[in-house]
């Protein structure tokens, strides 16, 4: 996930999820689900839906686990966006 965000150019991926499926195609099970949640939270939070959250909670039932991955993903995206800023 971190490598994908590092290559991200800031453009919206649109309304489809093909990009996240492609980015996580080599993963399975919990790794795939956690990566999907993280990538969507970082790049397209409007695509996080109840079905994905249910899938995530089938592995990690505590809200703190979800909060951890979403917070980390948001921070990673914020750092990427911050790298585009010019400081003088």
PDB file of N, CA, C and O in Angstrom:
ATOM      1  N   UNK A   1       0.809  -1.180   0.000  1.00  0.00           N
ATOM      2  CA  UNK A   1       0.000   0.000   0.000  1.00  0.00           C
ATOM      3  C   UNK A   1       0.857   1.251   0.000  1.00  0.00           C
ATOM      4  O   UNK A   1       0.582   2.194  -0.741  1.00  0.00           O
ATOM      5  N   UNK A   2       1.875   1.265   0.812  1.00  0.00           N
ATOM      6  CA  UNK A   2       2.727   2.451   0.911  1.00  0.00           C
ATOM      7  C   UNK A   2       3.363   2.765  -0.439  1.00  0.00           C
ATOM      8  O   UNK A   2       3.449   3.934  -0.815  1.00  0.00           O
ATOM      9  N   UNK A   3       3.807   1.759  -1.167  1.00  0.00           N
ATOM     10  CA  UNK A   3       4.421   1.976  -2.483  1.00  0.00           C
ATOM     11  C   UNK A   3       3.410   2.557  -3.468  1.00  0.00           C
ATOM     12  O   UNK A   3       3.758   3.420  -4.273  1.00  0.00           O
ATOM     13  N   UNK A   4       2.180   2.098  -3.414  1.00  0.00           N
ATOM     14  CA  UNK A   4       1.144   2.613  -4.312  1.00  0.00           C
ATOM     15  C   UNK A   4       0.903   4.092  -4.030  1.00  0.00           C
ATOM     16  O   UNK A   4       0.851   4.902  -4.956  1.00  0.00           O
ATOM     17  N   UNK A   5       0.758   4.440  -2.768  1.00  0.00           N
ATOM     18  CA  UNK A   5       0.521   5.838  -2.391  1.00  0.00           C
ATOM     19  C   UNK A   5       1.724   6.686  -2.774  1.00  0.00           C
ATOM     20  O   UNK A   5       1.561   7.830  -3.197  1.00  0.00           O
ATOM     21  N   UNK A   6       2.924   6.147  -2.634  1.00  0.00           N
ATOM     22  CA  UNK A   6       4.129   6.892  -2.997  1.00  0.00           C
ATOM     23  C   UNK A   6       4.146   7.233  -4.491  1.00  0.00           C
ATOM     24  O   UNK A   6       4.671   8.277  -4.877  1.00  0.00           O
ATOM     25  N   UNK A   7       3.584   6.375  -5.322  1.00  0.00           N
ATOM     26  CA  UNK A   7       3.534   6.623  -6.772  1.00  0.00           C
ATOM     27  C   UNK A   7       2.320   7.446  -7.186  1.00  0.00           C
ATOM     28  O   UNK A   7       2.257   7.926  -8.318  1.00  0.00           O
ATOM     29  N   UNK A   8       1.370   7.613  -6.297  1.00  0.00           N
ATOM     30  CA  UNK A   8       0.121   8.315  -6.584  1.00  0.00           C
ATOM     31  C   UNK A   8       0.391   9.764  -6.970  1.00  0.00           C
ATOM     32  O   UNK A   8       1.201  10.442  -6.338  1.00  0.00           O
ATOM     33  N   UNK A   9      -0.289  10.234  -8.007  1.00  0.00           N
ATOM     34  CA  UNK A   9      -0.082  11.603  -8.498  1.00  0.00           C
ATOM     35  C   UNK A   9      -1.146  12.582  -8.018  1.00  0.00           C
ATOM     36  O   UNK A   9      -1.154  13.740  -8.435  1.00  0.00           O
ATOM     37  N   UNK A  10      -2.026  12.138  -7.162  1.00  0.00           N
ATOM     38  CA  UNK A  10      -3.054  13.005  -6.608  1.00  0.00           C
ATOM     39  C   UNK A  10      -4.367  12.995  -7.358  1.00  0.00           C
ATOM     40  O   UNK A  10      -5.347  13.580  -6.898  1.00  0.00           O
ATOM     41  N   UNK A  11      -4.403  12.352  -8.488  1.00  0.00           N
ATOM     42  CA  UNK A  11      -5.631  12.309  -9.273  1.00  0.00           C
ATOM     43  C   UNK A  11      -6.619  11.322  -8.668  1.00  0.00           C
ATOM     44  O   UNK A  11      -6.233  10.299  -8.104  1.00  0.00           O
ATOM     45  N   UNK A  12      -7.890  11.647  -8.797  1.00  0.00           N
ATOM     46  CA  UNK A  12      -8.936  10.754  -8.337  1.00  0.00           C
ATOM     47  C   UNK A  12      -8.970   9.513  -9.234  1.00  0.00           C
ATOM     48  O   UNK A  12      -8.885   9.633 -10.456  1.00  0.00           O
ATOM     49  N   UNK A  13      -9.093   8.338  -8.645  1.00  0.00           N
ATOM     50  CA  UNK A  13      -9.175   7.135  -9.464  1.00  0.00           C
ATOM     51  C   UNK A  13     -10.547   6.945 -10.106  1.00  0.00           C
ATOM     52  O   UNK A  13     -10.744   6.014 -10.887  1.00  0.00           O
ATOM     53  N   UNK A  14     -11.491   7.820  -9.779  1.00  0.00           N
ATOM     54  CA  UNK A  14     -12.844   7.692 -10.322  1.00  0.00           C
ATOM     55  C   UNK A  14     -13.731   6.877  -9.412  1.00  0.00           C
ATOM     56  O   UNK A  14     -13.386   6.599  -8.264  1.00  0.00           O
ATOM     57  N   UNK A  15     -14.887   6.497  -9.945  1.00  0.00           N
ATOM     58  CA  UNK A  15     -15.852   5.804  -9.096  1.00  0.00           C
ATOM     59  C   UNK A  15     -15.688   4.288  -9.083  1.00  0.00           C
ATOM     60  O   UNK A  15     -16.241   3.622  -8.209  1.00  0.00           O
ATOM     61  N   UNK A  16     -14.955   3.741 -10.013  1.00  0.00           N
ATOM     62  CA  UNK A  16     -14.751   2.295 -10.051  1.00  0.00           C
ATOM     63  C   UNK A  16     -13.674   1.851  -9.080  1.00  0.00           C
ATOM     64  O   UNK A  16     -12.849   2.651  -8.639  1.00  0.00           O
ATOM     65  N   UNK A  17     -13.691   0.570  -8.753  1.00  0.00           N
ATOM     66  CA  UNK A  17     -12.688   0.006  -7.855  1.00  0.00           C
ATOM     67  C   UNK A  17     -11.674  -0.878  -8.560  1.00  0.00           C
ATOM     68  O   UNK A  17     -10.922  -1.601  -7.906  1.00  0.00           O
ATOM     69  N   UNK A  18     -11.646  -0.829  -9.865  1.00  0.00           N
ATOM     70  CA  UNK A  18     -10.693  -1.653 -10.602  1.00  0.00           C
ATOM     71  C   UNK A  18      -9.257  -1.390 -10.192  1.00  0.00           C
ATOM     72  O   UNK A  18      -8.448  -2.315 -10.123  1.00  0.00           O
ATOM     73  N   UNK A  19      -8.940  -0.151  -9.925  1.00  0.00           N
ATOM     74  CA  UNK A  19      -7.575   0.223  -9.544  1.00  0.00           C
ATOM     75  C   UNK A  19      -7.154  -0.438  -8.233  1.00  0.00           C
ATOM     76  O   UNK A  19      -6.012  -0.879  -8.102  1.00  0.00           O
ATOM     77  N   UNK A  20      -8.070  -0.511  -7.256  1.00  0.00           N
ATOM     78  CA  UNK A  20      -7.713  -1.120  -5.976  1.00  0.00           C
ATOM     79  C   UNK A  20      -7.658  -2.641  -6.103  1.00  0.00           C
ATOM     80  O   UNK A  20      -6.854  -3.290  -5.435  1.00  0.00           O
ATOM     81  N   UNK A  21      -8.502  -3.206  -6.950  1.00  0.00           N
ATOM     82  CA  UNK A  21      -8.440  -4.646  -7.198  1.00  0.00           C
ATOM     83  C   UNK A  21      -7.106  -5.012  -7.854  1.00  0.00           C
ATOM     84  O   UNK A  21      -6.475  -6.003  -7.488  1.00  0.00           O
ATOM     85  N   UNK A  22      -6.689  -4.203  -8.820  1.00  0.00           N
ATOM     86  CA  UNK A  22      -5.401  -4.442  -9.489  1.00  0.00           C
ATOM     87  C   UNK A  22      -4.237  -4.296  -8.507  1.00  0.00           C
ATOM     88  O   UNK A  22      -3.300  -5.094  -8.528  1.00  0.00           O
ATOM     89  N   UNK A  23      -4.297  -3.289  -7.659  1.00  0.00           N
ATOM     90  CA  UNK A  23      -3.211  -3.037  -6.704  1.00  0.00           C
ATOM     91  C   UNK A  23      -3.086  -4.138  -5.658  1.00  0.00           C
ATOM     92  O   UNK A  23      -2.008  -4.342  -5.100  1.00  0.00           O
ATOM     93  N   UNK A  24      -4.175  -4.846  -5.388  1.00  0.00           N
ATOM     94  CA  UNK A  24      -4.162  -5.886  -4.349  1.00  0.00           C
ATOM     95  C   UNK A  24      -4.290  -7.299  -4.925  1.00  0.00           C
ATOM     96  O   UNK A  24      -4.521  -8.248  -4.176  1.00  0.00           O
ATOM     97  N   UNK A  25      -4.147  -7.449  -6.226  1.00  0.00           N
ATOM     98  CA  UNK A  25      -4.386  -8.745  -6.867  1.00  0.00           C
ATOM     99  C   UNK A  25      -3.466  -9.854  -6.385  1.00  0.00           C
ATOM    100  O   UNK A  25      -3.849 -11.023  -6.431  1.00  0.00           O
ATOM    101  N   UNK A  26      -2.270  -9.529  -5.926  1.00  0.00           N
ATOM    102  CA  UNK A  26      -1.347 -10.574  -5.476  1.00  0.00           C
ATOM    103  C   UNK A  26      -1.585 -10.982  -4.024  1.00  0.00           C
ATOM    104  O   UNK A  26      -0.918 -11.885  -3.520  1.00  0.00           O
ATOM    105  N   UNK A  27      -2.516 -10.334  -3.356  1.00  0.00           N
ATOM    106  CA  UNK A  27      -2.788 -10.611  -1.946  1.00  0.00           C
ATOM    107  C   UNK A  27      -4.038 -11.472  -1.793  1.00  0.00           C
ATOM    108  O   UNK A  27      -4.864 -11.564  -2.700  1.00  0.00           O
ATOM    109  N   UNK A  28      -4.156 -12.094  -0.637  1.00  0.00           N
ATOM    110  CA  UNK A  28      -5.336 -12.897  -0.338  1.00  0.00           C
ATOM    111  C   UNK A  28      -5.771 -12.655   1.101  1.00  0.00           C
ATOM    112  O   UNK A  28      -5.023 -12.110   1.911  1.00  0.00           O
ATOM    113  N   UNK A  29      -6.982 -13.066   1.395  1.00  0.00           N
ATOM    114  CA  UNK A  29      -7.486 -13.068   2.759  1.00  0.00           C
ATOM    115  C   UNK A  29      -7.385 -11.732   3.459  1.00  0.00           C
ATOM    116  O   UNK A  29      -7.715 -10.683   2.906  1.00  0.00           O
ATOM    117  N   UNK A  30      -6.918 -11.803   4.698  1.00  0.00           N
ATOM    118  CA  UNK A  30      -6.847 -10.609   5.532  1.00  0.00           C
ATOM    119  C   UNK A  30      -5.923  -9.547   4.942  1.00  0.00           C
ATOM    120  O   UNK A  30      -6.210  -8.355   5.046  1.00  0.00           O
ATOM    121  N   UNK A  31      -4.818  -9.965   4.322  1.00  0.00           N
ATOM    122  CA  UNK A  31      -3.889  -8.993   3.736  1.00  0.00           C
ATOM    123  C   UNK A  31      -4.563  -8.185   2.638  1.00  0.00           C
ATOM    124  O   UNK A  31      -4.366  -6.973   2.538  1.00  0.00           O
ATOM    125  N   UNK A  32      -5.350  -8.852   1.823  1.00  0.00           N
ATOM    126  CA  UNK A  32      -6.060  -8.164   0.740  1.00  0.00           C
ATOM    127  C   UNK A  32      -7.096  -7.184   1.302  1.00  0.00           C
ATOM    128  O   UNK A  32      -7.194  -6.044   0.849  1.00  0.00           O
ATOM    129  N   UNK A  33      -7.853  -7.637   2.277  1.00  0.00           N
ATOM    130  CA  UNK A  33      -8.895  -6.792   2.858  1.00  0.00           C
ATOM    131  C   UNK A  33      -8.299  -5.567   3.540  1.00  0.00           C
ATOM    132  O   UNK A  33      -8.770  -4.451   3.324  1.00  0.00           O
ATOM    133  N   UNK A  34      -7.272  -5.761   4.355  1.00  0.00           N
ATOM    134  CA  UNK A  34      -6.643  -4.635   5.042  1.00  0.00           C
ATOM    135  C   UNK A  34      -6.039  -3.668   4.034  1.00  0.00           C
ATOM    136  O   UNK A  34      -6.142  -2.454   4.208  1.00  0.00           O
ATOM    137  N   UNK A  35      -5.415  -4.181   2.992  1.00  0.00           N
ATOM    138  CA  UNK A  35      -4.831  -3.313   1.962  1.00  0.00           C
ATOM    139  C   UNK A  35      -5.897  -2.522   1.220  1.00  0.00           C
ATOM    140  O   UNK A  35      -5.697  -1.346   0.915  1.00  0.00           O
ATOM    141  N   UNK A  36      -7.016  -3.151   0.931  1.00  0.00           N
ATOM    142  CA  UNK A  36      -8.113  -2.438   0.277  1.00  0.00           C
ATOM    143  C   UNK A  36      -8.624  -1.295   1.146  1.00  0.00           C
ATOM    144  O   UNK A  36      -8.809  -0.176   0.668  1.00  0.00           O
ATOM    145  N   UNK A  37      -8.847  -1.585   2.417  1.00  0.00           N
ATOM    146  CA  UNK A  37      -9.320  -0.541   3.330  1.00  0.00           C
ATOM    147  C   UNK A  37      -8.311   0.599   3.383  1.00  0.00           C
ATOM    148  O   UNK A  37      -8.687   1.769   3.321  1.00  0.00           O
ATOM    149  N   UNK A  38      -7.045   0.260   3.496  1.00  0.00           N
ATOM    150  CA  UNK A  38      -6.010   1.282   3.573  1.00  0.00           C
ATOM    151  C   UNK A  38      -5.907   2.118   2.317  1.00  0.00           C
ATOM    152  O   UNK A  38      -5.853   3.345   2.393  1.00  0.00           O
ATOM    153  N   UNK A  39      -5.879   1.477   1.170  1.00  0.00           N
ATOM    154  CA  UNK A  39      -5.782   2.221  -0.099  1.00  0.00           C
ATOM    155  C   UNK A  39      -7.002   3.101  -0.332  1.00  0.00           C
ATOM    156  O   UNK A  39      -6.880   4.254  -0.744  1.00  0.00           O
ATOM    157  N   UNK A  40      -8.166   2.552  -0.067  1.00  0.00           N
ATOM    158  CA  UNK A  40      -9.371   3.355  -0.255  1.00  0.00           C
ATOM    159  C   UNK A  40      -9.415   4.528   0.715  1.00  0.00           C
ATOM    160  O   UNK A  40      -9.794   5.634   0.330  1.00  0.00           O
ATOM    161  N   UNK A  41      -9.034   4.303   1.960  1.00  0.00           N
ATOM    162  CA  UNK A  41      -9.029   5.394   2.934  1.00  0.00           C
ATOM    163  C   UNK A  41      -8.041   6.484   2.528  1.00  0.00           C
ATOM    164  O   UNK A  41      -8.301   7.670   2.729  1.00  0.00           O
ATOM    165  N   UNK A  42      -6.911   6.081   1.957  1.00  0.00           N
ATOM    166  CA  UNK A  42      -5.876   7.038   1.572  1.00  0.00           C
ATOM    167  C   UNK A  42      -6.219   7.809   0.307  1.00  0.00           C
ATOM    168  O   UNK A  42      -5.995   9.017   0.240  1.00  0.00           O
ATOM    169  N   UNK A  43      -6.755   7.134  -0.686  1.00  0.00           N
ATOM    170  CA  UNK A  43      -6.886   7.733  -2.022  1.00  0.00           C
ATOM    171  C   UNK A  43      -8.325   8.016  -2.427  1.00  0.00           C
ATOM    172  O   UNK A  43      -8.585   8.991  -3.132  1.00  0.00           O
ATOM    173  N   UNK A  44      -9.243   7.197  -2.002  1.00  0.00           N
ATOM    174  CA  UNK A  44     -10.643   7.370  -2.414  1.00  0.00           C
ATOM    175  C   UNK A  44     -11.583   6.993  -1.265  1.00  0.00           C
ATOM    176  O   UNK A  44     -12.311   6.005  -1.361  1.00  0.00           O
ATOM    177  N   UNK A  45     -11.571   7.773  -0.182  1.00  0.00           N
ATOM    178  CA  UNK A  45     -12.383   7.397   0.978  1.00  0.00           C
ATOM    179  C   UNK A  45     -13.874   7.300   0.684  1.00  0.00           C
ATOM    180  O   UNK A  45     -14.607   6.625   1.406  1.00  0.00           O
ATOM    181  N   UNK A  46     -14.320   7.962  -0.359  1.00  0.00           N
ATOM    182  CA  UNK A  46     -15.735   7.891  -0.739  1.00  0.00           C
ATOM    183  C   UNK A  46     -16.112   6.501  -1.246  1.00  0.00           C
ATOM    184  O   UNK A  46     -17.297   6.213  -1.413  1.00  0.00           O
ATOM    185  N   UNK A  47     -15.138   5.642  -1.490  1.00  0.00           N
ATOM    186  CA  UNK A  47     -15.420   4.288  -1.964  1.00  0.00           C
ATOM    187  C   UNK A  47     -15.489   3.258  -0.836  1.00  0.00           C
ATOM    188  O   UNK A  47     -15.834   2.102  -1.082  1.00  0.00           O
ATOM    189  N   UNK A  48     -15.169   3.655   0.384  1.00  0.00           N
ATOM    190  CA  UNK A  48     -15.292   2.736   1.518  1.00  0.00           C
ATOM    191  C   UNK A  48     -16.783   2.556   1.789  1.00  0.00           C
ATOM    192  O   UNK A  48     -17.506   3.532   1.989  1.00  0.00           O
ATOM    193  N   UNK A  49     -17.234   1.312   1.796  1.00  0.00           N
ATOM    194  CA  UNK A  49     -18.652   1.058   2.016  1.00  0.00           C
ATOM    195  C   UNK A  49     -18.862   0.037   3.132  1.00  0.00           C
ATOM    196  O   UNK A  49     -17.912  -0.543   3.659  1.00  0.00           O
ATOM    197  N   UNK A  50     -20.114  -0.160   3.469  1.00  0.00           N
ATOM    198  CA  UNK A  50     -20.457  -1.070   4.566  1.00  0.00           C
ATOM    199  C   UNK A  50     -19.984  -2.494   4.306  1.00  0.00           C
ATOM    200  O   UNK A  50     -19.556  -3.178   5.236  1.00  0.00           O
ATOM    201  N   UNK A  51     -20.051  -2.946   3.081  1.00  0.00           N
ATOM    202  CA  UNK A  51     -19.617  -4.312   2.754  1.00  0.00           C
ATOM    203  C   UNK A  51     -18.136  -4.503   3.055  1.00  0.00           C
ATOM    204  O   UNK A  51     -17.745  -5.521   3.627  1.00  0.00           O
ATOM    205  N   UNK A  52     -17.316  -3.534   2.675  1.00  0.00           N
ATOM    206  CA  UNK A  52     -15.879  -3.633   2.946  1.00  0.00           C
ATOM    207  C   UNK A  52     -15.609  -3.585   4.446  1.00  0.00           C
ATOM    208  O   UNK A  52     -14.749  -4.312   4.942  1.00  0.00           O
ATOM    209  N   UNK A  53     -16.330  -2.744   5.166  1.00  0.00           N
ATOM    210  CA  UNK A  53     -16.148  -2.674   6.614  1.00  0.00           C
ATOM    211  C   UNK A  53     -16.561  -3.993   7.266  1.00  0.00           C
ATOM    212  O   UNK A  53     -15.889  -4.461   8.185  1.00  0.00           O
ATOM    213  N   UNK A  54     -17.641  -4.590   6.809  1.00  0.00           N
ATOM    214  CA  UNK A  54     -18.056  -5.909   7.334  1.00  0.00           C
ATOM    215  C   UNK A  54     -16.971  -6.953   7.062  1.00  0.00           C
ATOM    216  O   UNK A  54     -16.648  -7.768   7.926  1.00  0.00           O
ATOM    217  N   UNK A  55     -16.421  -6.916   5.860  1.00  0.00           N
ATOM    218  CA  UNK A  55     -15.348  -7.860   5.524  1.00  0.00           C
ATOM    219  C   UNK A  55     -14.150  -7.656   6.452  1.00  0.00           C
ATOM    220  O   UNK A  55     -13.586  -8.623   6.964  1.00  0.00           O
ATOM    221  N   UNK A  56     -13.768  -6.404   6.666  1.00  0.00           N
ATOM    222  CA  UNK A  56     -12.660  -6.090   7.567  1.00  0.00           C
ATOM    223  C   UNK A  56     -12.955  -6.602   8.980  1.00  0.00           C
ATOM    224  O   UNK A  56     -12.095  -7.200   9.626  1.00  0.00           O
ATOM    225  N   UNK A  57     -14.175  -6.360   9.443  1.00  0.00           N
ATOM    226  CA  UNK A  57     -14.538  -6.762  10.808  1.00  0.00           C
ATOM    227  C   UNK A  57     -14.677  -8.274  10.959  1.00  0.00           C
ATOM    228  O   UNK A  57     -14.723  -8.778  12.081  1.00  0.00           O
ATOM    229  N   UNK A  58     -14.743  -8.997   9.855  1.00  0.00           N
ATOM    230  CA  UNK A  58     -14.738 -10.453   9.968  1.00  0.00           C
ATOM    231  C   UNK A  58     -13.357 -10.958  10.394  1.00  0.00           C
ATOM    232  O   UNK A  58     -13.228 -12.069  10.906  1.00  0.00           O
ATOM    233  N   UNK A  59     -12.339 -10.143  10.181  1.00  0.00           N
ATOM    234  CA  UNK A  59     -10.978 -10.464  10.617  1.00  0.00           C
ATOM    235  C   UNK A  59     -10.634  -9.771  11.932  1.00  0.00           C
ATOM    236  O   UNK A  59     -10.042 -10.372  12.828  1.00  0.00           O
ATOM    237  N   UNK A  60     -11.015  -8.501  12.034  1.00  0.00           N
ATOM    238  CA  UNK A  60     -10.708  -7.683  13.213  1.00  0.00           C
ATOM    239  C   UNK A  60     -12.002  -7.035  13.682  1.00  0.00           C
ATOM    240  O   UNK A  60     -12.500  -6.102  13.052  1.00  0.00           O
ATOM    241  N   UNK A  61     -12.539  -7.525  14.779  1.00  0.00           N
ATOM    242  CA  UNK A  61     -13.852  -7.036  15.204  1.00  0.00           C
ATOM    243  C   UNK A  61     -13.807  -5.764  16.043  1.00  0.00           C
ATOM    244  O   UNK A  61     -14.850  -5.151  16.272  1.00  0.00           O
ATOM    245  N   UNK A  62     -12.654  -5.358  16.499  1.00  0.00           N
ATOM    246  CA  UNK A  62     -12.567  -4.156  17.323  1.00  0.00           C
ATOM    247  C   UNK A  62     -12.463  -2.903  16.449  1.00  0.00           C
ATOM    248  O   UNK A  62     -11.726  -2.870  15.464  1.00  0.00           O
ATOM    249  N   UNK A  63     -13.212  -1.889  16.832  1.00  0.00           N
ATOM    250  CA  UNK A  63     -13.181  -0.628  16.095  1.00  0.00           C
ATOM    251  C   UNK A  63     -11.790  -0.007  16.095  1.00  0.00           C
ATOM    252  O   UNK A  63     -11.419   0.684  15.147  1.00  0.00           O
ATOM    253  N   UNK A  64     -11.018  -0.250  17.154  1.00  0.00           N
ATOM    254  CA  UNK A  64      -9.669   0.315  17.238  1.00  0.00           C
ATOM    255  C   UNK A  64      -8.790  -0.185  16.094  1.00  0.00           C
ATOM    256  O   UNK A  64      -7.936   0.558  15.608  1.00  0.00           O
ATOM    257  N   UNK A  65      -8.979  -1.408  15.663  1.00  0.00           N
ATOM    258  CA  UNK A  65      -8.190  -1.942  14.540  1.00  0.00           C
ATOM    259  C   UNK A  65      -8.519  -1.195  13.255  1.00  0.00           C
ATOM    260  O   UNK A  65      -7.621  -0.854  12.486  1.00  0.00           O
ATOM    261  N   UNK A  66      -9.786  -0.944  13.025  1.00  0.00           N
ATOM    262  CA  UNK A  66     -10.200  -0.190  11.848  1.00  0.00           C
ATOM    263  C   UNK A  66      -9.662   1.235  11.921  1.00  0.00           C
ATOM    264  O   UNK A  66      -9.168   1.770  10.929  1.00  0.00           O
ATOM    265  N   UNK A  67      -9.759   1.832  13.077  1.00  0.00           N
ATOM    266  CA  UNK A  67      -9.253   3.187  13.262  1.00  0.00           C
ATOM    267  C   UNK A  67      -7.752   3.249  13.010  1.00  0.00           C
ATOM    268  O   UNK A  67      -7.261   4.214  12.424  1.00  0.00           O
ATOM    269  N   UNK A  68      -7.027   2.239  13.444  1.00  0.00           N
ATOM    270  CA  UNK A  68      -5.573   2.205  13.224  1.00  0.00           C
ATOM    271  C   UNK A  68      -5.230   2.208  11.739  1.00  0.00           C
ATOM    272  O   UNK A  68      -4.391   3.000  11.309  1.00  0.00           O
ATOM    273  N   UNK A  69      -5.852   1.352  10.952  1.00  0.00           N
ATOM    274  CA  UNK A  69      -5.509   1.273   9.531  1.00  0.00           C
ATOM    275  C   UNK A  69      -5.950   2.524   8.790  1.00  0.00           C
ATOM    276  O   UNK A  69      -5.229   3.007   7.917  1.00  0.00           O
ATOM    277  N   UNK A  70      -7.117   3.054   9.118  1.00  0.00           N
ATOM    278  CA  UNK A  70      -7.596   4.265   8.447  1.00  0.00           C
ATOM    279  C   UNK A  70      -6.722   5.461   8.815  1.00  0.00           C
ATOM    280  O   UNK A  70      -6.431   6.298   7.961  1.00  0.00           O
ATOM    281  N   UNK A  71      -6.305   5.551  10.067  1.00  0.00           N
ATOM    282  CA  UNK A  71      -5.436   6.649  10.497  1.00  0.00           C
ATOM    283  C   UNK A  71      -4.078   6.567   9.808  1.00  0.00           C
ATOM    284  O   UNK A  71      -3.556   7.572   9.326  1.00  0.00           O
ATOM    285  N   UNK A  72      -3.512   5.366   9.766  1.00  0.00           N
ATOM    286  CA  UNK A  72      -2.218   5.193   9.123  1.00  0.00           C
ATOM    287  C   UNK A  72      -2.307   5.531   7.638  1.00  0.00           C
ATOM    288  O   UNK A  72      -1.419   6.187   7.094  1.00  0.00           O
ATOM    289  N   UNK A  73      -3.354   5.093   6.997  1.00  0.00           N
ATOM    290  CA  UNK A  73      -3.532   5.356   5.570  1.00  0.00           C
ATOM    291  C   UNK A  73      -3.696   6.849   5.303  1.00  0.00           C
ATOM    292  O   UNK A  73      -3.115   7.381   4.357  1.00  0.00           O
ATOM    293  N   UNK A  74      -4.478   7.516   6.129  1.00  0.00           N
ATOM    294  CA  UNK A  74      -4.680   8.957   5.975  1.00  0.00           C
ATOM    295  C   UNK A  74      -3.373   9.713   6.170  1.00  0.00           C
ATOM    296  O   UNK A  74      -3.075  10.651   5.431  1.00  0.00           O
ATOM    297  N   UNK A  75      -2.600   9.305   7.162  1.00  0.00           N
ATOM    298  CA  UNK A  75      -1.307   9.938   7.410  1.00  0.00           C
ATOM    299  C   UNK A  75      -0.363   9.723   6.228  1.00  0.00           C
ATOM    300  O   UNK A  75       0.341  10.646   5.818  1.00  0.00           O
ATOM    301  N   UNK A  76      -0.348   8.524   5.690  1.00  0.00           N
ATOM    302  CA  UNK A  76       0.504   8.214   4.537  1.00  0.00           C
ATOM    303  C   UNK A  76       0.125   9.082   3.338  1.00  0.00           C
ATOM    304  O   UNK A  76       1.001   9.612   2.654  1.00  0.00           O
ATOM    305  N   UNK A  77      -1.165   9.227   3.082  1.00  0.00           N
ATOM    306  CA  UNK A  77      -1.623  10.082   1.977  1.00  0.00           C
ATOM    307  C   UNK A  77      -1.276  11.542   2.249  1.00  0.00           C
ATOM    308  O   UNK A  77      -0.879  12.265   1.335  1.00  0.00           O
ATOM    309  N   UNK A  78      -1.420  11.975   3.481  1.00  0.00           N
ATOM    310  CA  UNK A  78      -1.091  13.363   3.829  1.00  0.00           C
ATOM    311  C   UNK A  78       0.391  13.656   3.624  1.00  0.00           C
ATOM    312  O   UNK A  78       0.760  14.734   3.158  1.00  0.00           O
ATOM    313  N   UNK A  79       1.221  12.705   3.969  1.00  0.00           N
ATOM    314  CA  UNK A  79       2.663  12.893   3.740  1.00  0.00           C
ATOM    315  C   UNK A  79       2.967  12.984   2.247  1.00  0.00           C
ATOM    316  O   UNK A  79       3.804  13.782   1.826  1.00  0.00           O
ATOM    317  N   UNK A  80       2.288  12.166   1.452  1.00  0.00           N
ATOM    318  CA  UNK A  80       2.485  12.211  -0.006  1.00  0.00           C
ATOM    319  C   UNK A  80       2.072  13.574  -0.545  1.00  0.00           C
ATOM    320  O   UNK A  80       2.809  14.184  -1.320  1.00  0.00           O
ATOM    321  N   UNK A  81       0.917  14.049  -0.147  1.00  0.00           N
ATOM    322  CA  UNK A  81       0.434  15.347  -0.601  1.00  0.00           C
ATOM    323  C   UNK A  81       1.373  16.453  -0.126  1.00  0.00           C
ATOM    324  O   UNK A  81       1.665  17.386  -0.874  1.00  0.00           O
ATOM    325  N   UNK A  82       1.841  16.351   1.104  1.00  0.00           N
ATOM    326  CA  UNK A  82       2.778  17.339   1.628  1.00  0.00           C
ATOM    327  C   UNK A  82       4.081  17.390   0.853  1.00  0.00           C
ATOM    328  O   UNK A  82       4.733  18.432   0.800  1.00  0.00           O
ATOM    329  N   UNK A  83       4.464  16.275   0.251  1.00  0.00           N
ATOM    330  CA  UNK A  83       5.716  16.253  -0.521  1.00  0.00           C
ATOM    331  C   UNK A  83       5.627  17.071  -1.797  1.00  0.00           C
ATOM    332  O   UNK A  83       6.651  17.397  -2.399  1.00  0.00           O
ATOM    333  N   UNK A  84       4.408  17.408  -2.218  1.00  0.00           N
ATOM    334  CA  UNK A  84       4.230  18.202  -3.428  1.00  0.00           C
ATOM    335  C   UNK A  84       4.320  19.697  -3.149  1.00  0.00           C
ATOM    336  O   UNK A  84       4.442  20.498  -4.076  1.00  0.00           O
ATOM    337  N   UNK A  85       4.260  20.071  -1.886  1.00  0.00           N
ATOM    338  CA  UNK A  85       4.267  21.487  -1.525  1.00  0.00           C
ATOM    339  C   UNK A  85       5.671  22.056  -1.610  1.00  0.00           C
ATOM    340  O   UNK A  85       6.655  21.382  -1.305  1.00  0.00           O
ATOM    341  N   UNK A  86       5.741  23.269  -2.015  1.00  0.00           N
ATOM    342  CA  UNK A  86       7.024  23.949  -2.113  1.00  0.00           C
ATOM    343  C   UNK A  86       7.175  24.851  -0.893  1.00  0.00           C
ATOM    344  O   UNK A  86       6.331  25.709  -0.632  1.00  0.00           O
ATOM    345  N   UNK A  87       8.243  24.649  -0.165  1.00  0.00           N
ATOM    346  CA  UNK A  87       8.525  25.473   1.011  1.00  0.00           C
ATOM    347  C   UNK A  87       9.637  26.453   0.675  1.00  0.00           C
ATOM    348  O   UNK A  87      10.663  26.085   0.103  1.00  0.00           O
ATOM    349  N   UNK A  88       9.413  27.694   1.039  1.00  0.00           N
ATOM    350  CA  UNK A  88      10.437  28.719   0.756  1.00  0.00           C
ATOM    351  C   UNK A  88      10.782  29.446   2.004  1.00  0.00           C
ATOM    352  O   UNK A  88      11.621  30.346   1.982  1.00  0.00           O
TER     353      UNK A  88
END
